[in-house]
Amino acid sequence: MGARSARYAVSSRESWLAFEARSTLHGVNGKAAGLDGFVDATFHDDGTLAGEPPPRMHLELPVEQMRSGNALQDREMYKLVDSKRFPRISADLRDVTAGAPGRYSASGDVTLSGRSRRYAGDFSLIHEGNTITIEGELNVDIREFGLKPPSLLILRVEPVVRVRLHLVARSD
């Protein structure tokens, strides 16, 4: 009985990020594909995540892969986050603590529009063979990145965006 360490490459085809914002007129919902990155992790024989060595994770997402289904909203979103200067959103894991079976608490840095902010949240992790599946949710306040929520006449977008992550990664 021992622990097995491996690098898991994110499956861009199977992984996605969904986002949901609210406005005075309607919700803004969308999805993004094209996630890229890795997870370095050690697992015990029972499939639980080991704390030593500490797991590492780095994720990147091209901003212009985020789509709401409304081309005008998408263009405004890309302009808001200045996707030409900052074409990628990234996240780096900093700390993980085990909770209930299959559940973990984590903190990490999210970089958006050239600014990094620390966030904390919970996620589930399933380890089966050479595959890990991670699911989590986070509320991100875009004002923390120096971004001003769009506002025009009676339309006002709320600054907090709910983000849901579904990540599938595999080792060789």
N, C-alpha and C positions, 0 to 999 in steps of 0.2 A: 504494500500500500504506500503510494507516494503521490507526489504532485507532478503534473505535467505542464510545462510552459510551452507556449506557442505564439506565433504572430498570426493573427486572423486578418485577412484582407476583406474590406467591405465589398459586398456584392452590389454594385451600382444598379443592376437590373432588378434586384429584389428589395432594395432599401428605398425608403421614401420619408419625406418630412411633410407634414400637413400643417397649415397655419389658418388661424381664424381670428379675425378682427371684427369689431362692431362699429357701426356708424349710426348717425341719427336717421338714415334712410333705410339701410339694409346691412346685412352681414357681408363681410369680405372673406371668402373662403378660397383656399387654394392648396395646391400640392406641388412638391418639387421632387424631381428625380435627379439622377446624376451625382448622388453622394459618393464621395471617395474618401479613403483613409484606411486606418488600421486600428486593431486592438491587440495589445500585448497583454496576455493574461496567463495565469497559472491556475489550474483547476485541480481540486482534490479528486480522488477516485469516485466519490459520490456525486460529482458534477458541480459542487459548490466552488465559488470563486475563492481563491486563496488571497490572503492579505499580504503575504511576502513571497516573492518580491511584489511591490505595489503594482497593480495593473496600470497600464497606460493606454490612452486612446487619443487619436487625432482624427477629426472629421473635417471635410471641406465640401462646400456646396457652391456651384456657380449661381450667383444671384439671378441671372436671367433664365435659370431653369425653374424658377418659382413662377407658377402660372395660376391665375384665378379663373380663367375662362373668359375674362373680359379684357380685351387688348388695351383699352384706354386705361383701366385700372392698373394693368401690368406696367405700362409705360410710366405712369405716375409713380408707381412703387420703385421702379428702377431708378428714376430720377431722384426720388427722395433719398435713397441709400447711396446715390452717386456710383452706380454700378460700372461706369466707365473707368473711374479712378480706383474703385474698390470692387473688383469683379467677383470676389469670393467671400463667403461667410465661413468662419472656421470655429471649431470648438475643440478644447483640449481638457481632458480629464485631469484633475489635481488630487482628488481624495475620494475613497470609497469606503463605506462602512456597511457591514452585513446587517440585515434586519430580519424580518420573517423569512422562512424558506423561499428562495427564489427572488427575494426582494432586497434591494440595496438603496442606500442613500449616497449621494455623490455631490461633489462640488467641482466646478471647472470654469474655465474662461471661455467666453463667447466673444468673438471678434466680428464686428459689423461696422462698416463705414470707417475703417481704420482705427476704431476704438475697441479696447477689450474691457469687459466687465465680468466679475465673478458671479456665478449663479449656483444655486443648490436645488436639488430635487431628488425624487425617488424614481427608481426604474426597476423593471423586472428583467431577469436574465435566465435564459434556458440554454444549457450546454448539452448538445447531443452529438457524439462522435467528433467530427472535425468542424461542426457548425455551432455558432452561437447566434441567438436571437435576442435582441435588446429592445424593449419598448419603454418609453417614458414620455412625460409631459412636463412642460415648463411654461410659465407666464413670463413674457419678456416685455419690459417697458422700453419702448424705442427712445424715449427722452433720455434714458441713461447713456445712450450713444450719441447724444447731441442732436437727435433728429426731432423735428417738430411735426406732430401729426397733421395730416392735410385738413384744411378747413376752407370751405367756399360757400358763401351765403348760408343756407340752412344745413348744408352737409358738413358734418364734423366727424372725423374718425377718432375713435378712442385710442389712447396711446399704448394700451396693453394688448399684446398679441399672444394668443394661446398657440403653442407649438407642440405638435405630437411627432415623435420619432419612432419609426419602425426600422430597425437595423438588422441586417443579416450579414454575417461575416464568416469566412471559412479559412481554415489553415490548409497547408499543402499535405 
